[in-house]
Amino acid sequence: MKKFHIIYGLFWILTAILVVFSLKAPPHQSRSGADLEKSSFIRGSIMEVHDQDFFVRLSDERNTVIKTQLNDYYFNNDYQKGDKVSVYITELENGEKQYDIADYYHSDGLLIVFVIFCGLAIWTAGKKGFYSIISVIISLILFYAIVLNAVKLGVSVILAGVIYVLLITILTIPLIHGFNKKGLSAIIAVNIGYILGFILTYFFTDVVKIGNTPSEDFRILFQQFPEVDIHQILIISLFLGAAGALIDVAVSICSAIFEGMKEHPGLTFSKTYKLGMNVGKDILGSMINTLLLAYIAASLPFLILMTLAKYNNMHQFLNYDFIALELTRIFIGAASIVLLIPITSIAAAYLVQKKSIMG
């Protein structure tokens, strides 16, 4: 047991070193880097509104008050006096600055929502709720430091994505569920599921002929930063879409098997395996619907736009590149879950009856 805690501690140390190195390393210079340095977002507060003129106090520039009008490039929200906004500053060629209200300032609201979430999680799940919050924070920090920074540093995004999912799996599962046989079986199963999910990602992408720029955001990214390997970003985005579901399914099956063994300690390997399979089958349908609804909800405005403006029947709708991308994403996740269920059941059934591992 002690050696596993030492290994777990080493992973934390290595992760901390990796994050510090990633954040401290100088960014890879892209051809668009010089233009990006001339623009930035800062926080402001609307002081007065007169017809089309907005007077905004810039809290990040010594409370300077500037006058601007809404740029048609941005969505015209109904801004009122006292609203906190995000202001986009562009440095022009003559050295002057152009100020545009980009959107509401979201950070304060996000903090309030996060505090409410923390309160509900701790009130409902107690200690596990607290550790779940910590795991969310860890996942966000590692995503920014490893995956997003990989692009800035010129590192392979696929490599960064694989490292990211491995680290969050190894670090967060024991944190929430304890470093025991249940957590170990989930980690083993999920990592095998990652390998299969990665293979399915390449295979499904090739079969459907997704291409490298299957949606508007991919096309914009490629146009503005042509030096970025857009294919790697496509692959890792599809893979990450399945990774979270794999963790959820593996932990659920392992929990059911270990709880079942507590109630019925005489279960054989075969019966324990069947218990895991039955739980997995129940999870499968609901999880696929969860994936489907999550992607539909995230893309709903665009889907409605395409339906109203462009496509007259289901065949045309399904053949559109963006729809094909999202459906492929769902099928990758669903197929990965199907393969993960027996793998998790075998791993958990074996370890739950193995007396010599971790006590």
N, C-alpha and C positions, 0 to 999 in steps of 0.2 A: 504493500500500500504506500509506503513511504517513497519508494522510487518513482511511483506515478505522480506523486505530489511534486517531486523534484523536477521531473520532466515538464509538468504543467507550469511550474514556476519559470523554467527556462524559456518556455514558449512566450510567457509574458515579457520576459526580459528582451528576447529577440524581437518581439513585436514593438516594444517601446523604442529600441534602437532603430528599427526600420522606419517607424513613424518620424522620429527626430531627423534621421538622415534624409527622408523624403521631403520634409518641410524645409530643411536647411539647404538642400542642394540647389544650385543655380538652375533656373529654368532653361530648357532647350530653346534657342532662338529660332523663331519661325519667321517666314517672310512677312507675316502680318503683325509681328510683334511691335514694330515701331508705331503702327497706327493705333494699336491697343493702348499704348502708353499715353496717348493724347486724349483719352476719354476715361471717364469714371462715373460711378454712382455715389451720391452722398445724400445724407438725410436732411430734410427741410420741413418747415411748418408754414402753412398758408396763413398769412397775416390779414390780407384784405383781398376781396374780389370785386373788380370794377369792370362790368361788361365782359370783354374778352381778356382783360389784363389780370394777371395773378401776381400778387406780391408775396414772395416766399423768403422766410428767414432761414439761412443755411447754417445749421448748428455746427457743422464740421468746418466752416470757414469763418470762424470768429463772429458768428451771428450776423453776417452780412445779409442785407435785404436786397433781393434782386427782383426785377420785373420780367415776366415772361408770358407767353401765350401758349395755349395747348397746340402741340404739334400733331398734325393729322396722322403721323406715323404711329402714334400711340393711341390706345383706346381712350376715348373721352369719358372718363368717369365723372360723376357729379360731385366735384370737389367743393368743399365748403370751408369757410373760415375756421381755423383751428385744426384742420386735418393735417396729420403728419404724412409727408409724401417722400418718395424717392426721386431725386433730381439727377438727370443725366447731363453731365458736363462734357462738352466737346471743345477741344482747343483748335481754333481755326488757324489757317496758314499765316494770317497777319498777326498772330499772337493773342487775339481776343478770345474770350470764352463765350460759348453759346450754352444757354441753360434751357432744358426741357423737362417738364414734369412727366416722369415715366409711368408712375403708378403710386398706389398707396404704400406707405412704409409698413412692412409686415412683421418686423422682428418683435415688436412689443406684443402684438396679438398672438404671435406664435409662442411667446414665452408664457402668456396667460393660459393658452390651450394646453401647453406642455405641463404646467403646474396642475391643471385640472386632471389631466391624464394620470399624472403621478399619484395624486390623491386617490383617484378611483382604483388604480392598480394596487396600491398599498392597502387600501381599505378592504378590497375584495380578496386579494391573494396574500397579504401580509409580507412575510420575508421573501417569498418567491416573486411577489409583485415588485418589490424593491430591486431584486436582482434582475428582473426583466427590464426594468427601466435602465439599469446600468448596462445591460446587454445592448439595448437600443442605442444608447450613447456611444458605446464602443463601436458598434456597426457603422454609425454615421461618421465617426472620426476616421475609422480605418478606410471607409469608402472614399472620403475626401483625400486622405493622405496617400493612399495606395493607388486606387483606380484613377481618380481624376488627375492626381499629380503625375501619374505615369505619362499622360499625354504631354504635359508641360515639360517633363524631363526627357522626352523622346524615348521612353522605355516601351516595350511591347505591352499593349493594353490587355492582350489575352493572358500573358504571363502575370500581369498585375491582378487581373480578375481571378485567376486560379489561386494565387497566393491569398487574395482577399477572402474568398469563400472558405478556403482551408483554415485560415486563422479564426474567422468568426465562428466556424463550426467547433474547432478545438477549444477556443476560449470561452464561448458563451454557453454551450451545452452543460459542461461541468459546473459553471457558475450558477446556473438556474436549477439544475436537477441533481447536483452533487457529483463528486467524482467517485462513481460506483459502477457496478456492472451494467446498470441500465444506461448510464451516460456513455460508457465505453461501447456498448453494442450499437447505440444510436450513431456515435461518431464513425465506427467502422462501416456501418450500413450506408450512411450518408456519403462518405468518401467514395465507396464503390458506386453509389448512385451518381456522383459527380462525373465519374469516368464514363459511365453509360450515357448520361445526359449530354456530355460533350460530344460523344460519337454521334448521338442522335441529332444534335444541333447541326453538325456539318452535313450529315446525310439528308435530313429534311430540307435544309436550305438549298442543297444542290438539286434535290428532286423537284421542289416547287419552283426553282429558278427565281429565287428572290432577287438576285442581283446585289449591287453594292449600295444603291441609294433608293430603297423602296418606299420612302416617305419624304415629306417636305423637310423635316428637320435634318435628315441625313443629307439631302441635297444642299441645304443652306450651309451645313457644316463643311461639305466638300468644296463648295464654291468659295467660301471665305478662308478655308485652311486646306488647300489642296495637298499640302505635304503630309497631312494626317492619314494614316492607313485606315480608310473608312471601312474596309472589309473586316478588319479585326474588331472594330467598334461594333459592327453589326453582329458578329459572332458572339461577342461577350455580352451584348445586351440580351440576346436570345437565351444564352446560357444562364445569366443571372435571374431571368424571369422564372426559370424552373428551380433554381437553387433554394429559394426560400420555402417553396412548397415541399421540397424533398426533406428539409429539416423538420418541418411540421409533421409530415406523415411518419417519418422514422421515430420521432420522439413519442408520438401518440401510440404507435404500435408497441414500442418498447415499454411504455408505461402500463399499457393494458396487460402485457405478458407478465411483467414483474408483479403487478397487483394481483393478477390471477394466481400466480404461484404462491403468494402470501396466503390467499384464501384456500388454495388446494395444493399443498406442498408435495403431494404425491403424483402430480401430473408427469407423464412421460414426455420424452422429447417430441414424439409424434403429435400428442395432444396439445402440447405447448405451441408447436408450429402451427397446428390448425387454428388455435386461438388467435395467433397473430394474423393469419390469413383472413379469418372471419372479420376481425377488426379492420384490416386493410381494405377489404371489399366494401365495408360500410363507409370507410373514409373516401374511397375512390370517387364515387358518384358526386358526393358533396364537394370534394376538392376540385374536381373538373369544373363544376358549376361556379365555384368560387373564382377560379382562374378566368373563366369566361366573363363573369359579371365584372370582375376587376378591370379587365382590359376594355370591355365595352364602356364602362363608366368613365374611364380615363379618356376615351376617344369619342365620347358621345357627340359633342358639338360638331366635330369634323365628320362623323358618320352621317349626321343629319344634313350637313351642308352638301355632302356628296349625293345623298339620296334626293334632295330637292333640286339640285342644280345640274346633275350630270347623268344619273343612271335611272333607267326605266324598268329594269327587271332584275331578278335575283342573279342571273348568270353574269350580267355586266357588273353587278355590285361585287360579287365574289372574285371576279377576275381583276379587280383594281389592285394595284401593287400594295397599297397600304393595308387593305383588307387581307390580302394574302399573307402579308407580314404578321399581322396580329393573329390570324388563324394558325399560322405555322408556330408562333410563339406558344399558343395554347396546346397544340398537339405535341410539341416538344415536352412541355411540362407534364401533360397527361401521360404520355408514353413512358417518361422517366419514372413517374409515380407507379405505373403498372409494373415495371421491372423492379422497382425498389421494394414493393410489398413482400415478395417471397425472400428477397435478400435480407431484409430487416427481420422477418420472422425466423429465418434460420439463425442469424447472428444472435438474436435475443434468446431464442430457445436454447442454443448451445451454451451461452454464457450464464443464463439463469440457473443451469444445472451444473455448471463448472464450479466446484468448491474451492479450487486452488488459486483462482484469480481474484485478487483484491478482497479476499476474505469471504 
